[in-house]
Amino acid sequence: AQKITQTQPGMFVQEKEAVTLDCTYDTSDPSYGLFWYKQPSSGEMIFLIYQGSYDQQNATEGRYSLNFQKARKSANLVISASQLGDSAMYFCAMREGPTGANSKLTFGKGITLSVRP
Amino acid sequence: NAGVTQTPKFQVLKTGQSMTLQCAQDMNHEYMSWYRQDPGMGLRLIHYSVGAGITDQGEVPNGYNVSRSTTEDFPLRLLSAAPSQTSVYFCASSYSAWESLFTDTQYFGPGTRLTVL
């Protein structure tokens, strides 16, 4: 079974609107971390947001928030007030195990987001 | 701080040739890793290191060697390149458990685009 699943086809959103990018994960480890990265057409991987499995609140970083539903094993990324510069590929990733013990990441296949003016 | 640097940015090899992809970081990170990115596959872990002198295999280690003689450098060696190794290679680094951060967020280099003919 895939550990990280991103099944949405290419996503389109109108500028200034909000968009949700879906991510579901599979792990039996009670301690894990979830990450979202952005990859623009230039190719670099840019860290956006992190959610720990024991965190009580959903993570937020500026216009990015993570809708963490532990029982459903989902960690959806919400981008508010989309900008043209948000057009990119977005990857969800997971670290299994406690912080520091194992930093290996498993990535999903990514979702392409296009922001329309 | 230069962050994570990778050289070269582009490389074309013939089947059977060898080469080394360089990766360096100036953030005193203990954890470093190499990923490859193929279309439709997301990023997959090749090798990783939790500190100088310590390396281990990731998900797709065959055909690659690594060493970690210093904290700063983590080169990836292709001993006999094959067309199946055509990919984009990313190096990443993160803090260890000895730091006071609890996310293990990995920071990526700009990538090396490798083509094997």
Chai-1 contact restraints between the chains, C-beta under 6 A:
chainA,res_idxA,chainB,res_idxB,connection_type,confidence,min_distance_angstrom,max_distance_angstrom,comment,restraint_id
A,G43,B,G111,contact,1.0,0.0,6.0,A-B,restraint_1
A,E44,B,P110,contact,1.0,0.0,6.0,A-B,restraint_2
A,M45,B,F108,contact,1.0,0.0,6.0,A-B,restraint_3
A,F47,B,T105,contact,1.0,0.0,6.0,A-B,restraint_4
A,Y50,B,T103,contact,1.0,0.0,6.0,A-B,restraint_5
A,Y50,B,T105,contact,1.0,0.0,6.0,A-B,restraint_6
A,R95,B,D104,contact,1.0,0.0,6.0,A-B,restraint_7
A,T99,B,F102,contact,1.0,0.0,6.0,A-B,restraint_8
A,T99,B,D104,contact,1.0,0.0,6.0,A-B,restraint_9
A,G100,B,A97,contact,1.0,0.0,6.0,A-B,restraint_10
A,S103,B,Y31,contact,1.0,0.0,6.0,A-B,restraint_11
A,S103,B,S94,contact,1.0,0.0,6.0,A-B,restraint_12
A,S103,B,D104,contact,1.0,0.0,6.0,A-B,restraint_13
A,K104,B,L45,contact,1.0,0.0,6.0,A-B,restraint_14
A,F107,B,G42,contact,1.0,0.0,6.0,A-B,restraint_15
A,F107,B,L43,contact,1.0,0.0,6.0,A-B,restraint_16
A,G108,B,G42,contact,1.0,0.0,6.0,A-B,restraint_17
A,K109,B,G42,contact,1.0,0.0,6.0,A-B,restraint_18
A,G110,B,G42,contact,1.0,0.0,6.0,A-B,restraint_19
